[in-house]
Amino acid sequence: MILDEQTIQQLVVQNTTPLMVLDCAQVIEQYQLLQQALPSVDFFFAVKALPHPALVNTLNQQGLGFDIASQGEIELLRAQYINPRCSIHTHPIKKDEDIKAALRFGCTTFVVDNADELHKFVAYRNRVGLLLRLSFRNSDAQVDLSKKFGCRPDDAMHLLLEAKRLGIHVKGLSFHVGSQCRSADMHVYAIHQCHKIMTEYHRQSDSLLSIIDIGGGFPVNYDGQTQDIAHFCHPIREAISQLPAELEIIAEPGRYLVAPAAIAVSSVVGKANREGRPWYYLDDGVYGVYSGRIFDHVHYPIKALKQGPLFPSVLAGPTCDSIDVIEEAIDLPCLDIGDLVVGEMIGAYSTATATRFNSLVATTIVTLNAPEQIPVSYIA
C-alpha cells in the first residue's frame, strides 16, 4: 500500500495519530493474486488476522468464506449479514458454549484434533461435519502452528474410525504448516500425506472424505526478499493437480490478504539521546499496532516522512514498559516532536493483537475504498 505524503498528512489532520490506514482495494488485489496462484482452491479468510467490519464486507462481496475461532468473530460476521454457511470454525479446542454459539449462528463445520474434542460433538452429530486437523512440524516457518494443535498423522486413522463408530460425520482433513513459510515444501508433503490417509481410510471403512483444508502460511514481503505468490504456490498447485478431481480444496489465508493493505501512522511525542544514539518515542508501539514485533517476530518496513541525512536511531513506543521498543537499530533523519513515522505492511496481526496496557487509547483504523454494506438474506 502506497500513499503520498499529502494524503497521509490530510488523514492525520482529520483523525490525529496514532492511526492505521486500511485500503480495501489493496485487499481485493491481494485476493486476486492468490486466486490466480491457486485457482482450484476455495478461500476462507482467517478473521483473526484483522477483525474489521469493512474488511469482512469487502471479502464477502468478493465471494470468500470466513474462518472463525471465537464467539466474538461470530458476532462480527453476524453484524455484516454474512451467510453462516460460508463459515468454518477452525479452533481445535472449544467449550460447549462455543459449539452452541456457532450452531446458533448457522456454522456447521468444525475442526478437531483429538479424541476428547471429538466426543464433545456426540450430542450434535446430526448437525455437524468435522475436519480432523493433522500436525506437520515445520522448521521452515517463522511461526510453527503445529506445535500447539494437530494430531500426529499416525493417529489420524484411529480418530477417523472412532468418529465413524460414534456416528459423527468427518468431512475431511486439515492442516496448517505455519506462518510466513519460506517454501511450500511442507504444504506439498502435507497434501500428499493427507491423500494417503484418505485413501487408507476409504479402504478400511468404505467411507469417503471429501475435503482437504491446506490452512495458510502464504508469505508476504516484509523484507523485500520474499518470492512472489505465484512462484511460492506453484508446487502447491502441482500437488493439488495430482489429487482426485472430486476432492474439495480449501485454504485459510489471513496475513497474505491484509498485511500489505495497511500502514500505521504515528507521531513523535518525545526524544532523548541515550548512549550516543537518538531515541524517538512514538504515540504507538508494541502494545499497540506494532504488537506484531512481539507476537509475530516481524520487522516492519518503517520510514519517516521527513527527509534528510540518516543516522542510527531507536524507535520506542508510548508506554512505561522498557520492552516497548519498536526498533533498536534503524536509520532515520533527525526528527522533531510532531514529525510523522509510517510503518508499512502492518495490516495483519497488528491491531488484532494490540493490548490496552497503560489504558492508552486504541489506534484509530481509517478505511479507504470500503464498499457499501449489502445485506444478504439467508436461512440459518
N, C-alpha and C positions, 0 to 999 in steps of 0.2 A: 504494500500500500504506500503510495507516494502522494503527499500533499505539499503544495508550495507554502513558503513561509507566510505569505499574506493570508492564506486561508487558515493556517494554524493560529496566527495572531488574532484573526476575527473570531475564531471559535473560543479562544481564551477570553477575549473581551465579553463574549456572550455568556460564557459559562464559568469563568475563572478556573484555576487549577486546584488540585490535580484532576485531570480528565483522561478518559480513554475514548478514542475515536474509532468507531467500527463502521467499515464500509461494506454494506450488504452486497453491492455489486461485485466486490472482490471475492466474497464468499461464493457467489454463483460461478465466477470464473474458476475458482479452485475446484468446485464440484465438477464442472465440465471437463477440466483436465483429468481428474481422477476417473470420471466416467469413460473418457476416451481411452485411458490406460487399461481399464478393466471393464469392457463393455458388457460382459455377461454377468456382472455382479449387481445385486440389489443392495443399496446402501441404507444404513440406519445410523443417523447422526448420534454420536455419543454426547448427550445433552450435558453431561458433567463437565465437558471442556469449556463451555461458555453458555450457561443457562440464561438466555436473554430473550424476551418476547419477540423482538424484531427479527432476531436470527431464526428462531423457531418458525415464525411466519414465513420468512424468506425461503427456508429449506422445504417447508411444507408445500409451498407453491411450485417448487421445483420437482416435487414428487418423491422426496426422500421419506423414509420412515424414521423412527426415533428409538434410540437405545436409552432406556431409563433404568435407574437404580435406586430410586427413593420415592417416598410419598410427595416430597416437595417437587420433584421433577414431574410427577404425575399431575400435580396441580398446575404447573406451568403449561403443560400440554392441554389440559382441560380448558384453561383460560384462553387459549388460542384456537379452540374448536378443532383440535387435532383428532382425526378418526383413531380411536384406540386400537383398531385392527392393524394400524400402521405402526404399532409399537411392540418392542420386545423388552422384557425385564431381565437384565443380564447380571444382576448381583447374585453370586452363587450362594450367599448366606442371607437368610431372610427371617424376620419374625413372622409369626402367623398373621399379625395385623397388616404387615406389608403385603402378604399374599392377598388378603381380603381386600385391601385398598386397591390393588392393581386389578383384581377381578371386578370390583365395583366400577372401576373406570372402563373396563372392557378389554384390558390387555390379558391375553390367554397364553402367551408364550413365555416360559421362564427358563432360567439356567440353573442347573445343579451340578455339584462336583463330588458328592459323597453320599453314603447311604443314609445318614441322618437327615440330610436335606431332602433326599428322595422320599423318605417316609412322611415328611411334612405335607406332601401332596396327595396322600392316600384319600383324605377327605374331599379333595377337589378333583379326583381323577377323571371325572366325566366332563370337566370344564377346561382342562389344560392340555397343552403339549409342551414337552420339555426338550431342552438341548443339554446334552452332557458335555461339560467343559473338561478338556484334557490339558495337562501341563506339559509344556515344551520349554525347558530352561534354555535361555538364550544369552550367552555372553556377548553377543554382537549387538545387543540392545542397550540403550542408555539407561532404561529403567526396566528391570526384569519383572514382568507381571505374572509369571508362572511360579513364583516363589510362594505367594500367598494363596493362590487359587488354582484349581485344576487337579484332576485325579491323574495318577500315572497311567499311561496308555495300557500297561499290563493289567490294570484294574478295571478298565472300561467294560470288558465283556461281562464280568461279574455284575457290575452295576446295571448294565443293559438287561441282562437276564432277570435280575431282581425286579427291575421296573416292570418287565413283562409279567412276572409272577404276581405282582401287586395290581396288575391291570391298569398301569399308568402309561399313557402314550408318550414315547420318546420320538420326537420328530427328526433328530439328527445330532450331530456333534459340533462342538465349538472349541475354539482356542484363541489365545491372544499371546503372541510370541514376544511382546514387549514394546516399549515406546521408543521412538526415534531409532529404528533399526538401521544399521549401516549397510546391510544387504538383505536380500529377500530369501537367503538360503534356508532359514528356519521356517518361513512360510511354506516354501516348496516341500520341505521334509514333512511338516505337519500335515499338509494336504494329502500327501501320499500315505502317511500313516493312518489318517482318518479313513481313507478309502479302503485300506486293508482291513481295518476294524469293522467297517460297514459290511464288507464282503463276507468276513467270517461270521458276523452276527446273522446275516441272512442265511448262511449255511447252517448255523446251529439252531436258529429259531424259526426259520421260514418267514421272517418279518423283514420289512424294508425300512431303512432310514432314508430320508429324502432331502436333508439339509446339511450343508457344511457352512458354519459361520467362521470366517477366517480372521475375525477381530479387526484390529487396527495396526498401528505401528508405522504407517506410511510417513516417511520423514519429511521435514521442512528444512529450509535453508537458513539456519541461524548464522552460520559462519562463512557463507559464500563458497563452500566446498561440496555441499550435498548434491548428489546426482539428481537429474530431473525425474519426475514421477513416471514418465513413460519408460525410461530405462530401468528404474527400480522395479516396476511392476511387470516387466517383460517375462521374467522367469515364473512369476505367479500366474500370469496369463497362459503360459505354456503348460504349467502343471494342471490348471483348470481344464484346458482343452483335452487332456487325457482322461478326464472323468466321464462317466456315463452322462449322456445329454439330458437325462431326466432329473439329474440332481440339481437342486436349487443352491446357488452360492450366494451368501450374504456377507456383508462386512460392516464394521462399526467405526468409521473414520470420525475423528474428533479434531485433533491437532491440525491435520493437514488442511482441513476446510477453513479453520478460523485463525490460525496463528498469523498468516501473512495479511489478514484483513483488518488489523487494528494497530494503532500506535498509542503510546502513552505520552502525555504532555505534562511536564512538571515545571515548577518554578524553583529557582534557587532562593532559599529563605535564610540561609546563613552561610558563612565561610570562615575558615581558620587556616593557619599554617601549622602543620604538625610534622616534625622531623624532616623539615625541608621540602614538604610537598603541600600544595593547596588541597584542602578538603572543602567540598561543596555539599551543603545539606539541602536536600530537595523536600518538597511537601508530599512526596510519595516514596515508598521504599519497599523493603522485603516483607513487611507486614501488610502491604497494600498490593498495588498492581504488579510490583516486582516480586511477588511471592514465589514465582517460578524459579528464582535464583536459589531458593532453599529447597522447595519440594520437588522441583523438576531438573535441577542441576543445569539450568540454562544460562548462558551468557548472551544477553540480548544485544543486537546492534544498537548503540547509543550515540547520539550526536548532540551538540549544542547548536542552536540557531545562530549564535554569534560567531562571526568569522575572526580569524587571527592566528598567530603562531601557536603551536600546540605544545603543551607541557605535561609531563607525567602528573596525574592527579588522582584524587579519590572522590567517589560519589557515595554519599551516605543518605539514609532516609530520615524521617522526621521524629521517630520515636526515641524514647530514653534508653533503649537497649543497645548495647555495643555490637550485637550481631547484625544490626540494621545497617549493613554496608552493601551497596549495590555492586560496586566495582572498586577494587583496591589498586588497580593499575590500568588507568585509562588516560589517553592523551586528549586534553581539552584546551581550548583557549582560556585566557584569563577571564573569569566570569565575575559578574557583579550580582548583587542581590536583585531579584526580579527577572534575571535572564532565564530563558526557556531551554529546557533539555527534553529531547524527544527519544523515547525508546521504541524501536521498531519490532515487528514480528511478535507482537505481545498479546495476540487475541486468545491464545489457548492457555488454560490453567494459570490465569493471572488474577483477574478479579474473582474467578471461580474459587480460588484457594486463598484469597485475601482474608485477613482476620480484622477484628476490631480492637486490637491491642492499643492501649493508651486511650481508648474510646475516641479515636480520631474519626472524622467524617469519611465515609466511604467515597472512593473515587467515582466521579460522575461519568456515566457512559453516554456518549453522544453518537447517534447513528446517522449515517449518510446513505442515501438511496434505498431506504427501507420501503418495502411495498405496503400498500394499504391492506389491513386485515380483511380477509374474505372468509366469513364464517362458512363452514362446511357442515351440511346436515348428515348425520349418521345415526344408525341404530346401534347402541352399545349392547 
